[in-house]
């Protein structure tokens, strides 16, 4: 996999995570810039680890994609961190690389589940 093939997905995942974090942070009409900047730092570090550190070096995309996707689902417990979206994107990228295998398809499905569940949790939290 070339770097240019997953960079747009990495950027989109960071943008979506940052947008959801902004909604969650400022949706209550309070000035919480410190909290938002801390979450942006978590998102940035997570994205760097996933997309600059691990994804380019993975040799077995299917199993690692499942691990990322499962971690995304589990990290919904800390949805405010922005990590579910970033981990799901990493899992989806690796799942797509291994899409001919069962593990690749499982990674893609878990990633989709994590993104939908994360958005649902944000909506429920803001209601």
N, C-alpha and C positions, 0 to 999 in steps of 0.2 A: 504494500500500500504506500502510495506516495503521500508526502506531507500535504501537498496542495489538495488532495482529495478529501481530507477530513478537517482542514482548517475552517471552512465555512460552517461545519457542524459544531465545532468547538466554539466559534464566535457566537453562533445562534444560541447555543446552550447557555453561555455566559450572559447574553443579552436577556434571555427568558428568565433565568434565575435572578438577575439583577432587577428586572421589571417586577417579578413577583415579590421580591424582597422589598422593593420600594412601596408597592401596594400594601404589603403587610406592615411596614414600618410607618408610613405616612397616612395610611387609610383612616386612622383614628384622629386626624387633624392635629397631631402633636408634632412639635419640632424635635425630631430624634436623629439628627445628622450623625451623631457619634455612633449610635447603634447601627445605622445604615452603612457607614464606612467600615465598621467592624465586619459586617456580613459581606460586604463587597470584598474585603481582604480574604475572608474564608473562601468565597467563590473563586477568586483569582488564584489562590494557592491550590485549591482543589483542581481547577482547570489546568494549571501548570503541571501538577503531578500526573494527572490523567493523560493530557494530550501532548505534553512535551517530554514527560518522563517515561510513561509506561506504554501507551499505545504504539509509538514508533518502534519499540523494541520487542514487542510480543511475538513469540514464535508459534504459540498455540492459541489462535484467536478465539475459538469456540469456548473452551473452558474459562479463559480469562474474561471473555465477554459475559458469560453466565455469572461469574463472581461479581463483576461490576454491576450488572443488572440486579442481582439479588441484593447487593449492598445498597443500591438505589432504593429498592423497595423497603428495606429495613431502615434506611435513613429518613424515611418519611416521618418517623418519630421526632426528628429534629428538622422538620420541613423548613423552618425559618432560616436554616443555615445556607440554603441554596444548593447544598450538595446533592439532593436527589436528582435534580435536572442534569447536573454535570456528570454524575456517575452513570445515569441512564444514557446520556449521549455517548459516553465512552463504551458502554455495553452494546449500544446499538451499532456503533461503528465496527466494533470487533465482531459482533453478530453478523453484520453484513458481509464482512470479509469471509466468514465461515458459513454463509447462508445455505450452502449445499448440505451441511451437516445438521443433525438434530440439535446439537448444542448451539449452533449458530441461530437457528430459528427460535430456540428457547430464550436466548439472550435478547433477541429482537422483541419477542412477546413480553418478556419481563420488563424491558425498557419502556415499552409503550404503556404497560400497566403502571409503572412507577410515575411516568409523566402525568397520566390521567389522574392517578390517586393524589399526587402532589397538588395539582390544580384544584381538585375537589376539596382537599384539606384546607387550602388557602381560602376558598369560597366559604366553606363552613366556618372557618375561624373569623372571617370578616362579617359574617351574618349576625 
